[in-house]
């Protein structure tokens, strides 16, 4: 039947448990979370914080008890593994290692912590073998994994522009549009949150939502679009030109800004959420000196997420004998 009676359509029921909390408090208050059955686009300029954000999303989702898949084509899997471990552990559980050039690298404070966090992440997250870039193979592998594990509730793909579309008779933008629509359909059918990183086109002004992809199809298809900005001198100049912000705008106090560029569910577009980047643990913090203790930490009485202030700096020392040297 092509048409149905209005009164035979199922009523829309709001259930907050269908939204995955990001852990960014103001963002969750604005859009409740990232919805199951939704396609979420993460975009923003180079080095703006997109990788930091998606890694933190994965860690927070795991802490909330969700299982998921992460396909990263931006960094090697060993580097991704270390990145996620740092974000999960937090600064207080890390030690610094100084290179011969004076750079400081951070790693788990002990092998026991490394193993504990590794097992905790491994229980809920699978990482894609990113040696393969073929779009059809990636999609088939994702579908097969979801079929095997119906508990999967989120899929993160980083990023659309690195996936190869060889063999297609369409141009690049038509193929990207088709794949994004395919992902949205998959998200809805499986009631999974699909998060896709998509870089904006090269521009000389402040990146906007319409700069993603070659046509509006990608953005039109998405349920939520978040722009990640890094508050640099260049951003301040461009924000002044585009938004008319004054030099003393409170937004400039943050290291990064998450802009809600599209929110189909609640219509909370054009909102700006400020966060603070913590370079050792590679986390976005809700406020300076915030520390997040997650369910992996058996020192907690309860496995639920706890947020505390850390007073003063966290001392870092050279790696002890109980920690493998990273070099």
C-alpha positions in Angstrom: 0.0 0.0 0.0 1.4 3.3 -1.0 -0.5 5.4 1.6 -1.7 4.8 5.1 -4.3 6.5 7.2 -2.9 9.2 9.5 -4.3 7.6 12.7 -2.7 4.2 11.8 0.8 5.7 12.0 2.7 4.8 15.2 3.0 7.7 17.7 6.4 9.2 18.2 7.7 8.4 21.6 10.7 10.2 23.1 13.1 7.9 25.0 16.2 9.6 26.3 18.0 6.2 26.5 18.1 6.3 22.7 20.7 9.1 22.9 24.4 8.4 23.5 25.8 10.9 25.9 29.0 12.6 24.6 30.3 13.6 28.0 30.5 17.2 26.9 27.9 18.6 29.4 26.7 21.6 27.6 26.5 19.7 24.3 24.4 17.0 25.9 22.1 19.6 27.5 21.6 21.1 24.1 20.9 18.1 21.9 20.5 15.4 24.6 23.2 13.2 23.0 23.8 11.6 19.6 20.7 9.6 18.6 20.5 5.9 17.8 19.3 5.6 14.2 21.0 9.0 13.4 23.8 9.9 11.0 26.1 12.4 12.6 28.7 14.4 10.6 31.8 15.7 12.4 33.6 18.4 10.4 36.0 21.3 10.8 39.3 22.7 9.7 42.6 20.7 9.8 43.9 20.2 13.3 40.8 21.5 14.8 40.2 18.7 17.2 38.0 16.2 15.2 40.2 13.2 16.1 40.2 14.2 19.8 36.5 14.5 19.8 35.7 11.1 18.2 38.2 9.3 20.4 36.6 10.9 23.4 33.1 9.9 22.1 34.2 6.3 21.8 35.6 6.3 25.3 32.5 7.9 26.8 30.1 5.5 24.9 32.1 2.5 26.2 31.8 3.9 29.8 28.0 4.1 29.3 28.0 0.4 28.4 27.7 0.6 24.6 29.6 -1.5 22.1 30.9 -0.1 18.9 33.2 0.0 15.9 35.9 2.5 15.0 37.3 2.8 11.5 40.2 5.3 11.4 41.9 6.1 8.1 43.7 9.1 9.6 46.2 7.4 11.8 47.8 4.0 12.2 46.1 1.5 14.5 49.1 1.5 17.0 48.9 5.3 17.3 45.1 5.1 17.6 45.4 2.5 20.4 47.8 4.7 22.4 45.5 7.8 21.8 42.5 6.0 23.1 44.4 4.7 26.1 45.6 8.2 27.0 42.0 9.6 26.8 40.6 6.8 28.9 43.3 7.0 31.6 43.5 10.8 32.1 46.4 12.9 33.1 46.8 11.6 36.6 47.5 8.0 35.3 50.1 9.0 32.8 53.9 9.4 32.9 56.0 11.5 30.6 58.9 10.3 28.5 61.3 13.0 27.2 62.8 12.5 23.7 66.3 13.5 22.7 64.9 16.6 21.1 63.1 17.7 24.3 59.6 16.6 23.3 57.5 14.9 25.9 55.4 11.8 25.1 52.9 10.4 27.5 52.1 6.7 28.2 50.2 4.7 31.0 51.9 5.1 34.3 52.3 1.3 34.8 51.9 -1.9 32.8 49.0 -2.8 35.1 47.1 0.3 34.2 47.9 -0.3 30.5 46.6 -3.8 30.7 43.5 -2.8 32.7 42.5 -0.1 30.3 43.3 -2.2 27.3 41.0 -5.0 28.5 38.2 -2.5 29.3 38.3 -0.9 25.8 38.7 -4.3 24.1 35.5 -5.5 25.8 33.4 -2.9 24.0 35.3 -1.6 21.0 36.6 -3.2 17.8 39.1 -1.3 15.5 39.0 -1.7 11.8 42.1 -3.0 9.9 42.8 0.3 8.2 45.0 -1.1 5.5 41.9 -1.4 3.4 40.4 1.8 1.9 37.9 0.3 -0.5 34.4 1.7 0.2 32.4 -1.4 -0.7 34.7 -3.7 1.3 34.5 -1.4 4.3 30.7 -1.3 4.2 30.4 -5.1 3.8 32.8 -5.6 6.7 30.8 -3.2 8.9 27.5 -5.0 8.1 29.0 -8.4 8.8 30.3 -7.2 12.2 27.0 -5.7 13.2 25.2 -8.9 12.2 27.6 -10.9 14.3 27.3 -8.6 17.3 23.8 -7.1 17.6 24.9 -5.2 20.7 26.8 -2.7 18.6 25.3 0.8 19.0 27.8 3.1 17.4 30.0 3.2 14.4 32.7 5.9 13.8 34.3 6.4 10.4 37.2 8.8 10.1 37.1 10.1 7.5 35.0 10.1 4.3 37.6 11.9 2.2 40.2 9.1 2.8 38.0 6.3 1.6 38.7 5.2 -2.0 35.9 5.1 -4.6 37.8 3.4 -7.4 35.7 1.7 -10.1 32.8 4.1 -9.8 31.4 5.7 -12.9 30.2 8.6 -10.8 32.3 11.6 -9.9 33.7 11.8 -6.4 31.0 14.0 -4.9 28.2 11.9 -6.4 29.8 8.8 -4.9 30.3 10.4 -1.5 26.6 11.5 -1.5 25.5 8.0 -2.3 27.6 6.4 0.4 26.3 9.0 3.0 22.7 8.2 2.1 23.6 4.5 2.4 25.0 5.0 5.9 21.9 6.9 7.0 19.7 4.1 5.8 21.9 1.6 7.6 21.7 3.6 10.8 17.9 3.8 10.7 17.4 0.1 9.9 19.8 -1.1 12.6 19.0 1.7 15.1 22.7 2.5 15.4 24.4 5.9 15.7 26.7 6.3 12.7 29.3 9.0 13.1 31.2 10.2 10.0 34.1 12.6 9.9 34.0 14.7 6.7 36.6 17.4 6.0 35.4 20.7 4.6 36.6 21.8 1.2 39.7 24.0 1.1 38.6 27.5 1.8 40.1 30.8 3.1 37.3 31.8 5.4 35.7 30.3 8.5 34.5 26.8 7.6 30.7 26.5 7.4 28.3 23.7 7.0 27.9 24.2 3.3 31.7 23.6 2.8 31.4 19.9 3.4 31.4 17.8 0.1 30.7 19.0 -3.4 27.0 19.4 -3.0 24.5 19.8 -0.2 23.5 16.2 -0.2 25.9 15.1 2.5 24.7 17.8 5.0 21.0 17.4 4.0 21.2 13.7 4.7 22.7 14.1 8.2 20.6 14.3 11.3 23.3 16.2 13.3 26.3 18.2 12.1 29.0 19.4 14.5 31.8 21.8 13.5 35.0 21.5 15.6 37.0 24.7 15.8 40.4 25.4 17.4 40.6 28.8 18.9 43.7 30.2 17.2 44.6 33.7 16.2 43.3 32.9 12.8 40.0 31.7 14.1 39.6 34.8 16.2 40.1 37.0 13.1 37.7 35.0 11.0 35.1 34.8 13.8 35.2 38.6 14.1 34.7 38.9 10.3 31.9 36.3 10.1 30.1 36.6 13.4 31.0 40.1 14.4 32.5 38.8 17.7 34.5 41.3 19.7 38.0 40.6 20.9 36.7 40.0 24.5 34.1 37.5 23.5 33.9 34.7 26.2 34.2 32.0 23.5 37.9 33.0 23.0 38.7 31.8 26.6 38.4 28.2 25.4 40.9 26.2 23.5 38.2 24.6 21.2 34.6 25.3 20.2 32.0 22.7 19.2 29.5 24.4 17.0 26.1 22.8 16.5 25.7 23.5 12.8 22.6 21.3 12.4 20.3 19.5 14.8 17.3 18.0 13.1 15.8 16.6 16.3 15.7 19.7 18.5 16.6 22.5 16.1 19.3 23.8 18.4 21.4 25.1 15.5 24.1 27.8 15.7 25.0 27.0 19.3 28.6 27.2 20.4 30.0 24.9 23.2 33.4 25.8 24.6 35.8 23.1 25.8 39.4 23.0 27.2 42.0 20.7 25.5 44.2 18.8 27.9 47.3 17.9 25.9 48.7 15.1 28.0 45.5 12.9 28.0 44.3 14.5 24.7 40.9 15.1 26.3 38.4 17.9 25.9 37.4 19.1 29.4 34.2 20.8 30.5 36.2 23.0 32.8 39.9 23.5 33.6 41.4 20.8 35.8 38.5 18.4 35.3 39.4 14.8 35.5 37.1 11.9 34.4 37.2 8.6 36.2 35.5 5.9 34.2 34.3 2.4 34.8 37.7 0.8 34.1 39.0 2.3 37.4 38.4 -0.5 40.0 39.4 2.0 42.7 35.9 3.5 42.3 33.1 2.2 44.5 30.7 2.5 41.6 31.4 1.8 37.8 29.6 5.0 36.8 31.5 8.0 35.5 32.7 10.5 38.1 34.0 13.9 37.4 36.4 15.6 39.9 38.6 18.6 40.1 42.4 18.1 40.2 44.1 20.7 42.3 47.5 21.7 41.0 49.5 20.1 38.3 50.0 16.4 37.8 53.7 15.5 38.3 55.3 13.5 35.5 58.5 11.5 35.9 60.6 9.4 33.7 59.3 5.9 33.0 60.0 3.5 35.8 61.2 -0.1 35.5 57.7 -1.4 35.5 56.8 0.5 32.3 58.0 -0.5 28.8 59.9 2.3 27.1 58.1 3.6 24.0 61.3 3.8 22.1 
